[in-house]
Amino acid sequence: MRVLAGTVLVLALVLAACGATATDGGGDATDEPAAPTDAAPPTADAGGGASPDGSTGGGSGSGFGTHPCDLLDQSAVEAATGGSGMAPTAVSVDATSGLCGYKSPSLADEVVLSVWEGDMATSMWMTMDMLVGQGAEGIERADGLGADAVYSASGPANGELILNRNGTTVQVAVRLGERSPEEIKAIALELGRQIAGRL
């Protein structure tokens, strides 16, 4: 089951990257993607945010799918990871999903956000929730984030947090070379708390 869970996460990223051809030439957040689109970022309000067309609420998403880098400031990523120079690079996949990568200048460390809204967000979350419910190895509930969340350790220095709130699902992939699994998990949870606060 651990292999299945890892496959779901990898497939989600691959599908997102493959669908990115219209706006960025098909790259992903670990390549050198094109600059984000010129669309105005969503505006936050007391209801958790607005979609790009200005509508709010309804559990359809917060508009971060097209502006994934708005979910985490560079300073927050650097504070959590202890890194520096981790400037965000966005890849818009389609009208409801996108990627944001924060890489160290040495390329050894990175944090990658994958953001989905609407039907894809629901499908992603239901899949992860099902895996946890079936007792998949290496996946556990992550409580106390202000969102539904699960965590999966995918290697000694890699981990993924998947959280769902207000119609948006976000995967936070943390890859840091010289960190223990416990440190990776703590970093992912801290970044997850900050993201949940913006959704």
N, C-alpha and C positions, 0 to 999 in steps of 0.2 A: 504493500500500500504506500510505502514511502516513495518508491519509484513513481507510482501513479500520481502522487501529490506533486512531486517535482516536475513531472511531465506536464501537468495542468498549468503550472506557473510558466514553464518554458514555452509551451504552445501559445499561451496568452500573449507573451511578449513577441513571439514570432509572428502571430497573426496581426498584432498591432503594427509591427514594423512593415510587414508586407502590404498592409493597407495604406501606407504612408506615401505612396508614389505621387499623389496629386499635389502635395504641398511641399515635399522636401526631397524628392528624388529617391525615396525608398530607404533612407538610412534609419538607424535607430539611435537611441540615446548614448550608445557606447562608441559610435562613429563621430564624425564631425558633421552634424546635421546643419541644414540651412537655418537661418535666423527665423524666429517665430513670425507668424503672420502679423499684419498691421492692425488687426481688429482690436478694438478697445477692450481692456480687461473687464471682467464682471465687477459689479459694485456690490459690496457686502451690505446687508441690512440686518435688522434684528431677527429676521426669519431664517438666517443662514446663508443668504447670498442671492444673487440674481443670475439668471441665465443670460447668454449673450444678447438675446432679443429683449431683455428687460423684464421678463416674467419671473415670478418667484413662487416658491412653495410647491406643493403637490407631490413631493417626493420624486420629481423627475430629474433632479440633479441641481448642482449649484453653479454650473458654468465653468468649473475648473477643468473640465475635459479638454477644452480648447486653450486653456491657460494653466497648465499643470505646475509651472514654476511659481505661480502665485501662492501655492500651498505652503512653501517653505522658503524663508529668506536664506540667502547664502550664509549670513552670520550665524543663523541657527544650526545649519548643517555643520559649519566649522566648529562651533562651540561643542556640539554633541560628539563629533568625531575626533576633535583635537587637530584637525587639518587646517590648511590655509590655501588660499588661491583656488577654492572649489567653486568657480563661477558656474551658474546654471546654464544649460543649453536645452531648449525646448524643441520637440518634434510634434507638430500637429498631425494626428492620424486622420481624423475625420471630424464631423460636426459635434461628436460627443466623446471623443477620447484623444489622449495624447500622452507623451512621455516627457520627462524632465530628468536630465542627468547632471550630477554634480561630481566632477572628477578632480583629483589632485593633479598638480602640474606633472608629477612623475607618472601619472596614470595608474599607480599602484592601488589607490583607494578610490572608491566611488559609492555614491548613493543614487539610486535610480527610482524615480516615481513613475508608475504606470497608472493612469487615471481613466476610469470608464464611468459613463452616465447612462441613464435610461435602461433599456432592455439588456444591453451588454453588462452593465453594472449588476443588475439583478441576477443574470446568468452566472457571472463570475462568483458572486457572493454565495449563491445557492450551491454551487459546486464545492466551494471550500467548506461551507457549513455542513454539507453532506459528508465530506471526507472526515471531518472532526466527529460527526455523529456516528460514523462507522468505525471509529477508533483507529484511523490511519496512523501508522507509526511516524513519529517526528512532527506531528501537527498538534497544537494545543490551543485552547481558548486563551485569549489575552484579555482579562477583565480590567476594568478601571480606567479605560481610555476615553469614555464618553462616546463610544461607538461600539458596534459589534465588531469583534476583531479576533483573528487567529494568528499564531506565529508558527513558522516552520524553519528549523535549522537545516540548511542545505549543504553544510560543509563546515570544517573547522573555523573558517573566517568568513562565512557567508550565512546570511539569514534573511528571511522575508516576513514582513508583517503585512497582512491583508485586513483592511478595515472597511466597514460599510456604514454610511450615515447619510440620511436625507437624500437617498437616491443616487449617491455617488460611492463607487468602490475604488479604493486606492491600494496599490501594492507598493510597499516600501522595501526595496532590495538593498541590503547593506553588504558591501564587500570591502573588507579592510584587512590588509595582509598580515599585520602583526598583532592581532587581537584574539582573545580567547572567545569561545562560543558564548560565555556568560556576558562578556563585554559587548559583543555584537548584539545580543538580545536586548541588553539595557539601552543601547543606542537606538535600536529600532523602536523600542517602546517609547522612548523620550520623543523621537521624531513623530511617532504616531499620535502622541498626546497633543502636540502642536498642530498637526494636521486636523485632528478631530475638532479642535477648537475653532478652526476656520470653516468647517463644512456646515 
